[in-house]
Each structure stands twice: as C-alpha cells, then as structure tokens.
Amino acid sequence: MRLGTLASAMLGILLLVSCAGQKDQIVRIDTSYGEIVAILFDDTPAHKSNFIELAEDGRFDSTEFHRVIRDFMVQGGDVFTKEAMPAEEWPTLPAEIRTNHFHKKGAIAAARQGNGINPEKRSSGSQFYIVLGEKYTEEMLVTEMERLQEAFMQYVQLKSQEPLKNEYIRLYNAGEYDSLTSLMYSKRVEIEDALKLNLTKEISDEEKEAYTTIGGTPHLDGEYTVFGEVISGLDVAEKISEVQTGPRDKPVQPIYMTVTVEKMAKNKIEKEFGYKYPNEQ
C-alpha cells in the first residue's frame, strides 16, 4: 500500500473512532401528535445551553405550541408566561446569527421581539419555532423582493406603463396575489433596464438547493437566530400546523409539549437519524 493511501486510510479510521467516542445531546419534543427529535448546534452555544437547561429542569413541560401557521412555522415554549413571570422581566439571549444556518424546512430558531424595540435582535429566553415554509424557484431566491416591489410601484407610474398599472390594480382587487407576484417577477429585467437597477442578491449553493427542494422561509434569514434542526418527526410539526386556530394563530385545542434531553454518541445519531455533522464538529 502506498504511503499516501495508508495515511488516508489511517485518518479515516481515526475520524471514525473519534466520532464514535464523541457524544451530543438530542432533544425530544413529545406532543399528542407524536414526537419531534432535534439536534442543537455547537456554534450557537448560548442558545444550545439555554434550551438544554430549560428542558432538563422540566420548564418546557406543559407549555404549548401557541402559534401555528400552515406552510410557515409552529411556535412554542413560552416558559415565562406559564410561570407567571412579568413580561418586563423575561430574559433574552444575545443574537447568534450564523450564515451557515438558515431557515430551511426543519430549522429551529428563536422567536424575538421586533427591530423597533429590539435592534440588537436578541432572542426570547425560551420561545422557539420550527420552520415549515414553502419551496421557491431560483429566480425568487436571487431577487431582492422588497426592492423589486418598490421598483415595480415606481415603474407602473410611468405614463407608458398604464396597461401594466391597470393589470396590477385588477389582480390586487381580485385578491390574486400569487399572480401579482408572478407579474412582478416577469417584469424584473424590464424594470432593471428602465430604472438602472440591479435587484440580484447573493445566495449560497447550499441555500439554493435547500429552498428549491425542501423549502423554508428565506425572508427570515439574517433576522433570527437559527440554533437547531429537526432530525425526525418533521411530519409531526406539519400536522400541528394544520390544526384549527383562533385569534393570533393559537390552536383552538391546546397542544402541549414535554421536552427531554438524551445524550447519544454522534455516530449513533448519524446512523439512526441520518444526520450529518459538519466537518468542523
């Protein structure tokens, strides 16, 4: 065997042995609809340790999935309301927004208050959400949608675009919002040429692959801390998202959770759940 081949083989063996000896925590979220299993990321340490501490102390138990929106997300873990803590005393966590973690379907992220009162994007000290979302075309992903909307409204004010303006008004009044969005995308090149704009945004190949195949909510990227990922039971989250809701997207029938933490060898996690740890872990 060549020296280089032998070295590569030995390195592979060492990596396997190392992974076999390393352990991680998996999170089990039990509900009346089934069990959701998740892994939490090491590079969001404040969020990971906080979640595990709350779970191990039993503080998540009997909290609800209190806000659910089909094809968007399910949110829960409102520990502090359950414990009757005054809202002004609710603890928060520093943002740990990482570009390698994004809002693909199955991602777990921290809820937070809006930028108006929370410019640092600090996370809730307990509430989290599981991303569901929808699939996107590549064109949608690489377009600065908010800027396109603004540019479109400017463009239709041109006298030469009176027919386009009328079509926009017709679709808007008919509530045909998907068709309205498609119309804006179809006019993007024209708008860029006419207004001398570039409405393209950068997005990684990994994000393109995820958002076009499994889906997610890309408009939340960079705004909320993604700190984990569902590795089993995503169908359970989908079932929860489909329940009947009342005001503020709260399920009519409460959906309670019990959250536990289990230590498991990383190689067992990979084998049992099909999860692949990043190379740096």
C-alpha positions, 0 to 999 in steps of 0.5 A: 500500500502506498504511503499516501493511501495508508495515511488516508486510510489511517485518518479515516479510521481515526475520524471514525473512532473519534466520532464514535467516542464523541457524544451530543445531546438530542432533544425530544419534543413529545406532543399528542401528535407524536414526537419531534427529535432535534439536534442543537448546534455547537456554534450557537452555544448560548442558545444550545445551553439555554434550551438544554437547561430549560428542558432538563429542569422540566420548564418546557413541560406543559407549555404549548405550541401557541402559534401555528401557521400552515406552510410557515412555522409552529411556535412554542415554549413560552416558559415565562408566561406559564410561570407567571413571570412579568413580561418586563422581566423575561430574559433574552439571549444575545443574537447568534446569527450564523450564515451557515444556518438558515431557515430551511424546512426543519430549522429551529430558531428563536422567536424575538421581539421586533427591530423597533424595540429590539435592534440588537435582535436578541432572542426570547429566553425560551420561545422557539419555532420550527420552520415549515415554509414553502419551496421557491424557484431560483429566480425568487431566491436571487431577487431582492423582493422588497426592492423589486416591489418598490421598483415595480410601484415606481415603474407602473407610474410611468405614463407608458406603463398604464396597461401594466398599472391597470393589470396590477390594480385588477389582480390586487382587487381580485385578491390574486396575489400569487399572480401579482407576484408572478407579474412582478417577477416577469417584469424584473429585467424590464424594470432593471433596464428602465430604472438602472437597477440591479435587484440580484442578491447573493445566495449560497449553493447550499441555500439554493438547493435547500429552498428549491427542494425542501423549502423554508422561509428565506425572508427570515434569514439574517433576522433570527437566530437559527440554533437547531434542526429537526432530525425526525418527526418533521411530519409531526410539526406539519400536522400541528400546523394544520390544526384549527386556530383562533385569534393570533394563530393559537390552536383552538385545542391546546397542544402541549409539549414535554421536552427531554434531553438524551445524550447519544454518541454522534455516530449513533445519531448519524446512523439512526437519524441520518444526520450529518455533522459538519466537518468542523464538529 
